[in-house]
Every structure is written in C-alpha cells, then in structure tokens.
Amino acid sequence: MCGFLAEYDVTSTLTDKKQFVDLLNLSKKRGPDSQGYWSSGNVQFGFNRLAILDLSDLGSQPMSSPNNLFTVVFNGEIYNHIHLRKKLSFSNFRGNSDTETITACLEEWGIEKTISELDGMFALAIYDNQQKSVTLIRDFAGIKPLFYGWNGRMLVASSQYDQVVSHPVFKNTGIDQSVLKLYLQQHFVPAPFGLYNQTHQLHPGEMITFYPNGEKKHFRYWELSDRSEFTISDSKKAEQYILDTLDSCVQDQMLSDVPLGAFLSGGVDSPLVCSLAKDYNQDMTVFSIGSDSKIHDESERAKQFANSLNLKQNIWKLDAKEMTSFWNEATASLHEPLADFSILPTYLVSKLAKQSVSVALSGDGGDELFFGYERFWSVGKNIKYQHYPSLFRKTIYGFDKYVSKNKKVNDVLLSDSQARSHERLHSRFSDKWLNEVIPDLQNISLPGEWNIYNYHNCKNERELLAKMRRAEFYGMMQKTLRKVDLASMENSLEVRVPFLQKKMIEASLQIDPMLSYGNGNKKQVLKNILHTKIPQVKDDNVKRGFSIPLSDWIRQDLKGVFQNTLLEGNLSDFGFDKKAIQKMLETHNSQQQDLKWALFTLYSLVK
C-alpha cells in the first residue's frame, strides 16, 4: 500500500524534479518507508512505499520489467500473485513482491491479459517503453483511488486528489459547477469526475491509455451486473457457498510480511471476517472504538465477539471531549471533498491499529452486496403499487399514513421513478437550503455522465434489488471506500476488504436476493453464517453504523470550529452566500432543524 505520482507530457515538457518531488511528498504518509523516482524522456514516476510484501529493496518502486519493456508504479496488493508466478514461463525472480510479479506478467501477457488475471485491490500506472504510452488502471471495486488531470497534452496521475490540483498545470483550472452541484447533493465526488476542470478519476474496473499523439482510449474491463441472474435460492446452500468463498478470500488476504490485524465492530460483517481470519492466525489482534454515546457505541458488543472468538482486542473508548480533540487531525486526512463524518471514528480506529500492525482487515462491502441498508426495503416495499396511476398511489399513501403511519408504504410511492427516489435517499442537503446557499446552481444541470440512478421502474423485486445493488456499489459504497482509504492511509495503515475481492463479489451475484431482503430480513444470509460461527452472541438486529453525535457537537464542542471555518473560509471560491450559511448555523444550533449533513458537506469543502 503506497502513494504514487506520475507525469507524462506528449511534448516532453515535464515539471522539474524538485517540484515533482514536492508534489509526491503530499502522499508521504501513504508510504513512509522509502521513496523512489524514475524518469525517461517524456515521463516521470514517483513512489512513496509502505512495505508490506518483501520488505527488502527488491520490492521498491518504480519497477521495470525484466527486459525493460514496461515501468510500473503500483498501489495495492495482488492476493494471487504467487499463483500467477506459477503460470509464467519466466522464473528468474529477484524477490517476492507482487509488483515484480506484475512486471513479469506484463512482459509475457501484455496489459489486458495481465489485468484480467489479477485478483486484489490496485491502482496502476504503466509506462510502455516501446509505444511511449502510459496506461492507468483501477481495481474492480474501486478500493484504491486513482485521480488524474489531462488537458490533451499533460497527464498527471496520483493517489491523492490534492496532488493533481496542486500541480502547476491544473491548479487554476476553475471549479466545474455541475460537479460542485453533484458533490453538494451526494456528499462526495464520484468517479469519473473531479471538482476542478480537466481533473478526473478512473471508474472502478477502468483502464485508460494515453498515447504520444495526444489521443486516449478508455476501456471498462469489468463491471458489476445489474441483472438478477442468481443460481442459488436454497438458504442453506447459499450460506455454505458464501461461507466457503469468504473464507477463501480471507485466507488470500492474510498474506503479509508485516503484522496483520482486523477492525471489529458490533455488527455482522467485521465479526464474520474476524471469525474466519482467526483460523489462519490464532494470535491476531482486533481493534475497536468506543464512545460515551449509547446510540453510537458498539464496543461492548464487539467485546462479546472478541471474547467468544478468544481474540486479543484493543479497545479505545473516548468521551465526546476526547473524540473532538482529534477532529482537526482526522479531517486533515480529507485530501478531497468528502462529507462522511464517520471519518473521525475510522481515523481513530486506524490510529489505534497502527500502534500494533501495518495491515488490517475490514468488513466493508457486505451491506451493499447483501442488502444490509434500510433503503433497499424503503424503496422496494412500495413496488406492489408503484405502477398504479398517480391518483391511486396518493390515495393508498394517504390511507396507509392514517391507518398505520406508513408502515406498508412511504413517500417513495408518490414518486414516478424508483431510481430518483433511491437517489434522493442519499441527498441530505435540501433544495431549499441549497438554493439559498448557492443560488447560481439552480440552473446548472448535473454532469451528463452521472447515470448510476438511471435505471427504469421495476415490477419485479429481484430486478429492482439487482439495479439498486449496482447503484449502491458505484454510488455510496465508493464514498465509504474513499473514507476508509483516506483515514487509514493518513495513519500509514493498509486496510484490506475481503467482501470486495473479485470472486466474493461474483459469488454474491449467484444468491437469490430475496434470501436477504425484507423488513427485519436484511443481510439474513450473512447473519445466519455469523450465528453458525459465533452462536454465543445473539443478533440484536440493530444497525448502528460507524458514526458520531455530530448534531450535538456542532452545537457544543465543535461550535467554534464550524463557525470559524464556514464563515471565515474560502466561501467566495465556490460562490456561497455567507448570510445563508450563517442562517443555517443558527437554524441548526437553535434545534429548529438538524442540518449536520449539509453543514459538514460545506465544511469538508472549505476547510
């Protein structure tokens, strides 16, 4: 796990080395163990290394292939790299790193076949020394970030967005108003967009090649299906299949030459990962965060899991005053606009883990693949009446509201589009406040490529769930992965995600969605597996999430921080109305409305 910077200019006009290294140093925390540099003609690569596999200099980057046909910088881990070595005719490896495996694969198979063979998390920049081209590649699930700036002549690619927008070619390109609007509505900037003009990020599962004539070629080598084509509808068979696949993924991801542990919450996914990991490392340590907020604290339940598994557990329990003392430190990890305030507990558990290990397993991805969020049911429960004429739907909604306070349907029924309703569930910045804070955006459309919520209305629940899962995978899951990457890398900690290994993703698609769907039935396949593995801890069926009481903190402990940042920050850069933001703060602090999401969305932009 590392950080890299790549620069490529079709006219061979590169930034001088000192300025290039200064930009590279912005990602120093991603790779504090060593730094490497390589240049040739119209390209230069820089690399900050966090040594995980083959700790010797033989694993250092940038690294060239055996016959110098390719030069590579690579952030991530390839879990099947030992297996790939056995498939190659080449055998004269100098070391044991997965980077060296990639370079040998590139020479023997070429880029496209190599990528099809990789199983892991990765962001790659590859220079073809014969074609004089650069290829950027991002992993299937988007676990590892890959940003770039491109103006038709100069390419700058990096592991952090601030490295691109600090580059002299891209630092004054101006804000893309359509992307700004998308950020304010979705609370992060999804792929392939960048907040500033001429800046972008790769889609998960995308490859882009830049040629010396200024042309570029995009290729999506893998995409999650939005079709319901399951093959397993028997619950016991489904549970065994998922258990076997997840166990295989966890075993793959135990590969490390440095100490490895795991995050442990009181939910379902991380305890399940920990229960499997223990079979391969009896002495593994797990890490948990606790707070004095009864609504948010999961540490006691996490302790039950750790005790049942006989795992060593490090718990860091903090009260509100202690937690907020780390606020500035945690939000400094936001090298791009990202409004997920669980960045704080994620940062803290990463900080705790780094004291003992350099690699941690997490349970991210389980909710998206196995329908763990309430919003799947929130949209889906209306499907029986969704295709009725508008007047009928309004009548049904009104009757149910009167009889049961909308237990059977909700206001999604009033919408003509399931997809738009799904999208709106993610937006916590109301149109009213958005129009007051930045009225100039009212006539701005969202980017044309923003299409993950463009699916048609479905009459079949399985079809709807498959389309919602895909939207979650390329939507909110990407925000979660960015948060985890930013918080962990700020602590020089590699986080691995067994649920998002390629074979696990594809296994989840084989399971009938209805086995984990319905009121009180969310993620039932995983819950049943967990009960089999850890029967001592009963399911409390309460999803707390990894969060904090930010509403109260904005009114109390962080009141001054939010006032100063939002009212004295660079508001004019974004066209924000200072009086409207002052009004938002007053409305929130007087408890007239809970505006924590909107306020933090602005905060993470102007801090």
N, C-alpha and C positions, 0 to 999 in steps of 0.2 A: 504494500500500500504506500502510495507516494504522491508526489505532485510534480507535474511537468509543464514546460513551456516550449512551444515550437513556433518558429517564424520562417516563412517561406515567401520569397518575392520573385515574381516572374522576370523582373528586370535586374535582379541580383543587387538591389539596394537594401541592405539589411541594417538594422539598428546596431550601433557599436556594442561591443561585447560587455562593457561596463554597464550600460543602460539595460541591456538584455538581462544580465545577472541581477541587477536591482529589481527588475520585474519578477524574475524567478524567485527571489528571496521572499516575495509576498506569500509564497506557499511553503516556506521553510518548516512550519510546524507539521505539515503533512509528511515531511521526510527529513527528520533532524539528524539522521545517522551519517549521511555523506551527501556530497553534491557532485554532479558530473556535467560536462559540457562537451559538445561536438559540433563542428561546422564543416560545411563543404559547399563551395560555390554560392548558390542562392538559398541555402537553408542552414538554420542553426537550431539545435535541440539543447535544452537544459533539463536537469533532473534532480529532484530532492528525494533521497531514499529513506524509507522506513524499512529496515531489513527484517524480513520475515522468513524467507526461504533462502538457504545458502548465504550465511552471514558474511562470507568472505568477499574480497574484491571481485571474485569471479561472477558475482551476481550484480555488479554495479552497472549502471546505465548512464548515458545512452549506450546501446549494444548493437554491434554489427553482426550480420550473419556470417557463417564460416568462410564464404568466398566474397564477402563484402558486397553482395548484391542488394542487401537491404540494411537499413539502420533504423532502430526502434527505440521509442520511449513508451513505457507501459505502466499504467496504474491499475492495480488489482491483483487477483490471484486466479490461476488456472488450476482447478482441482484435479483434472485428469491429465496433467502434463506428463506424469511418469508413464501412464498408459500410452500416450501419444509417442513417446520416445521409442517404444517397442514397435510401433508401426512404421517407423522410418528406416530407410536403408543406411542413413548416416548414424554413426555410433561414437564418433570421436568427441564426445562432450568433455569440456574442461571442468565444469562444475555441476551443481544440482539445482540451479534456479529455473523457474518456469519461463523466465524471459529468454534464456538460452534455448529452451525447447521451442518457443515461438519462432525464433530466428531460423532454426533448422527447418521447421515446418514450412516457413515462407520460401526457403530456397528449393525445397523438394516439391511442394504442392502449389505454390503461388498463394496470393492473398485470399481469394474467395473460398478455396477448399480449406485453407487453414482456419478461417473464421467458422466455417461450418462444423469443424471438428472440436472447437474449443468449448469447454463447459466450465463456467466460472463467472466472475464479475470483472469487467475490464473496460478501460479506455485506452486506446492505442493511437499513436501517430507513427506512421511507417514511411520512410523515405526510400523510394526506388532509385538506386544509384544509376540504373541504366536509362529508365524513362524520364528521370529527373522530375518525378511527380511525388506528391505527398497524399497519403490516404489516412483519413481519420475514421475510427471505428468505435462504437459504443456497445456495451453488452445488451443482451436480450431484454432485461427488465429495467435497465436504466439505474442500476445500483451505483455505478461510478459515473461522475459527471464529465462532460466534455463540451467546453464552450469554445467559440471561435469568432473572430472578426474577419470579414472578407470584403474587399472593395473592388474586386476584379483584377487587382494587381498584387496586393499584400495579404497574406494569410497569417493570422496569429491564433494559435490554439493553446488551450490551457486547462488546468484542473480547477481553477477558480475564476469566477466571472470578473472579479476586480482586476485580475491580471490583464484581461483583454481591454477593459475600459480605461486602464491606466496607461496603455500603450500610446505613444505619441500619435499614431495614425488614427486611433479610434476614440481618443479621449474627448474630442469636441464634436462628435457627430450629431448630437442633439437627441432628445427623447422621442421615441416612437409613441405618439399619442394613443394609437389603437392598442398597443401592448400595455401602456400605462393603465388604460381602462380595464383591460383584461386582468392585470395584476390586482387592481382595487376590488374587482368582483370575485376573483378566485383566490386571492391572498398569496399567490406565488406566480412566478413566470414560468409557464410550462414550455416544453420543447415544441417547436423548434425556435422559439422566439428569444429575443434579447430586448431588454428595456431600451437600449440605445440603438439608434440607426446603424445598420451594417454589422450588428452583432447578433449572434445566434447560438443555438446549442443543438447537438445531434439528438434525433429521436432515439429512444431505446431500440436496439436492433437495426441501427442505420450505419451505413458506410458511405463516405463521401471522398472522392478522389479529385485532387486539384492538379491540373496539368500546366506545363510551362507556357502554353499558348493562352493562358487565362481562362480556359474552359474548366467546368467542374461537372462531375457526374454523381448523382445521388442513387443509392440502392438500399432498399429495405430488405435485409437478408432474413429477418424473422419478425413476425407479428402475431400477437395474441388473437385467436379466432373470436368472432362474436356470434358464432353459430352453436346451437345446442346439439351436439353430436355425441352424447355420452354413450358409454358401452356397459356401465355397471349401475344397476338400480337396486341391487340387494345390499342392505346396510352392512351386513357382516362382511361380505366380500369387499365392499368399498373401504371399510375400516382397515381390513388386513392389507389391501393394496396400498392405501395411503401410508399406513404404518411402515410397511416394507420400503416404500420409496423414500419417505422422510428419513428413515433410519440409514439408508444408503447415502443420502445427501449429507447427513450429519457426520457419518463416518468419513466421507470425502473431505469435509471441511475441518476435520481435526488435524490435517496436515500442517505442521508448523515447526520451525526450528527455534521458536521463542515461546515463552509461557502463554497459555491459552485458557480463557475462562468463558463465562457467559453472563448475560443480563438475565435477571429473574424478577418477574413481576408476580402479581396475584391473579393473573388472567388465565388463559388457556395455552396460548402459543409458546411463550417462552418456557413455562414449566415442562411442556411436552418436549421441546428441544433439549432442555437440561436433562430430562429423564433418559433420553437416548444418548446424549453425549457422555453421561456417566459410565455407560457400558464400555467406552473406549478410553476413559481417563478417570480412574477412581478418585484421584486426588484433585480434581478440578475445583476451582473456587468460583462461586457465583456472586453477583453484585446486585444490590437492591438499594433504592432510595425510599426514605420515609419522610412524612411531614406531620405537622400538627393539625392538618385539615382532615377531619373524619371523612369528608366526602371524597377526597382525592387519595388518601393514604391506603396503600396496598401492602405495606411492609409486613404486617402480621400474617397475612395470608401467604405472602411469599416465604415467610419463615416456616410456615407449616409445610410448604412444598419442600424446602431445603432440608428440613428435619426428616421428612418422610423418605427422602432420597439419600439421607446421610451425606449431604454435601456441605463442605465448608462454605459459609456465607459471610460476606462482609456487607453490613447494613450501615448506611449513613443516614441518620434521622436528623432532620433540621426543622427548626421552627421558622415562622414567617420572617423574622428579623434576620436569621442566619441565611435563609434562602435568598432574600432580596439583596443581601450583601454581595452576592455573586452575580447580580443582574447585569452590570456593565461588562463583566468578564465574559459572561455567557453570550450576550448579544453582540460582543465584538467578534464572535465566530461567524456572524452573518455577513459573508463576503458578497452577498447578493440580496436583493429584496426578497424576504421570506417571512410571512406573517403566521408562524406557528409558535405560540408561546410555550408549548411543551419543549422548546429548545432549552429552557432552563433545567428541568429535571434530566433531560437527555444529556446535557452538558455535564451535570453533576455526577450522574452515574458513570459517564465516561471518565471523568476526572478520578473518581474512586477506583475504577477498574485499572486505570493506567498505573496506579501505585503498585500493582502486583503483576499485571500481564500486558502484553502488547497486542493481543488478539482477543476479541470477544464475539461469541455467537449471540444473535438476537432472534426474536420471533416475528419480525416484521413480514408482512405479506399474507399471513393466514387469514386476516379479516377480509381481504379483497378476493382471495381465491375461494374461500368457503363461506361467503355471505354473512360475515360477522357483524356488519353495521346495521343499525336500525333502519337506515334509509332504503335498503333493499325491500324491507317489508312496508315501509312508508309509501313507496310508490306502488309496489306490487299488490297490496291489499285492495286497491281500487279497480283492479283490472276487469272484474266482472261487469262493472257498469261504465267503464271508460269509453265505450263506443256508442253509448246512448246519445241522443241529441242533447244539446246544452240545457234546455229547459228541464228535461227529465233528470239530468245529473244534478242540477241545482236543487230540485225537489228532493231527491234522495239524500243529498248532503244536508239540507235543512232538517229533514225528518230524523236522520241519524244523530244530528247535533242535539236535537230536542230530546230524543229518547235515551241516547247513551253517551252524549258528549263526544261524539265522533270516534267511538271505539272501532267501528267497522269500516268507515271511510274517513278521509280527511280532505283538506283543501286541494290536494293534488287532483281530485276528481273534477274540480272546477276548471282545470286547465285542458286545453285541446291537445297538448303534447306531453307525453310521458317524459321524453328526453329533456324538454325545457324545465319541467318540474324537478327532474333529477338534478339538473344543473343548478337551479335556484337553491336547492338544499345546501349547496356548498358556499353560497354567497351570503356573507354576514354583514355586508355593507349595503344598507337600503338605498334605493334610488333617490329617496328624499334627501338623505344626508350627502350622498354622492353628488347630487346636482347643486347642493349648497356649497360644498367644499371646493368643487372644481366645475363650475357651470359650463366651461368651454368644452367639456367632454360629452355634453348631451347629444351633439350632432356627429360625434365620432363613432364609427362602426368598429366592432371587434375585428381582429385580423381574419382575413379570408381563410387562412389555413386552420383556424380554430374550429375543429369539426368533430371532436370526440363525442359530443352530445347531439349529433345529427341523426341518430337512429330513428326509424319510423315507429309509430304506435304498434304495440304488440297485443294480440288477443290471447296468446298462449304464455303462461307464466314462465315456462322453461326458456322460451325465446327471449322474453323480457329480461330474465336474470342473466342470460349469456351476454346480452348487449349492455346491461348495467355493469356487469363484471369487467367487461372490456373498457368501459368508460372510467371506472374506478382505477383500473390498472394504469391507464395512461393519463389519468387526472390526479385525484387526491393521493394515490399511492406515491406518485412522483414527488409530491410535496413532502411526504413523510420520509422518503429516502434522502431527499436533499437535506432535511433537518438532521437526520442521523449522521449523514456524511459530514456535514459542517461541524456538528457538535463533537463528534468523535475525533475527527482529524485535527481540530483545534487542540486536542489533548494527545496527538500522535498515537492514536489508538485505531487499529483496524477492526471494523465490525463486519462480520460475515452473516449472510442471510440464507439459511438452509431452505426456507419455504420458497425462495425465488431462484433456486438452482433450476436450470432448464428442464431437467427430467421431472422435477417436482411440479413445475408449472404445467407441463404437458399431462402429468398424471391427474391433476385436479380437473382437467377438462373431460376426463373419462367418467367422472362421477355424476350421477343424476343430481342436478341442482336441488331438487325437491327434498333430498335427504338432509339438507342443511338450511331449509327455508321455512319461514312461517313464524307466527307470533310465539315467542318462547322456544323456538327451534333453531335459532341462529347457530351456525357453526357446529351442528349436532354431531357430525362425523368426527370432528376433532375432539369434541367434548367426550364422546364415548371412548375414543382411544386414550385420552388422558385418564379417564376413570379406570380403565383397564391397567394402565401403567402406575397410577398413584391413587388407589381406591380409598386410602385413608383420608384424603381431602375432598370433601363434598363440594359439588358445584353450587355456588351461591347465585348463579345466573344474573349477576350484576356486572355490567360493563362500565368500569370507572374511567378507563383511559389513562394516559400518562400526562396529567395536567396539573395546573396550579390555580389557586383562587385569585386570578388576576383582577377581577372586578373590584374586589376589596382592596387589593394592593394599589390600584390606580387612585383610589380614594384616600389611601392612608400611606403605607410605607413608600410607595413609588410616586406619590402625588407630585413632588417637586421635580422628579426625573422626567415625567411625562409633560408637565407644564413647560419646563425649560426647553426640552427637545422639540416639542411640537410647535411652540410659539416663537422660539428663537432660532430654529433650524433653517435649513435652506429651502424654505417654502416657495420662494419665487422661482426656483429652478423647475418646479413642477406645476406652477400656476395655481397653487392652493390659496384659498381665501382665509386669511388669518382670523378674521372675525367669526367665520363659520366654525373653524376649529375651536376657538375659544368657547363658542356656544355649545359645541359637542362635549367639551370637557365639563362645562357647568351642568349640562343635562345629565351626564353620567354621574358626576360627583354628588349631585342632589338626589340621586337614585330615581329620577323620573324614567330613565331608560338604561338598560345595560348595553353600553356601547364599546365593550372591551375589544371586540374583534375589529371594529372599524378603527378605533384608536391605535391598536397595536399594528394594524396594517399601514397606517400613516407613519407610525413610529419607526418601523423597520425600514421604511423608505428614506426618511430624512435624518436618521440618527447620525 
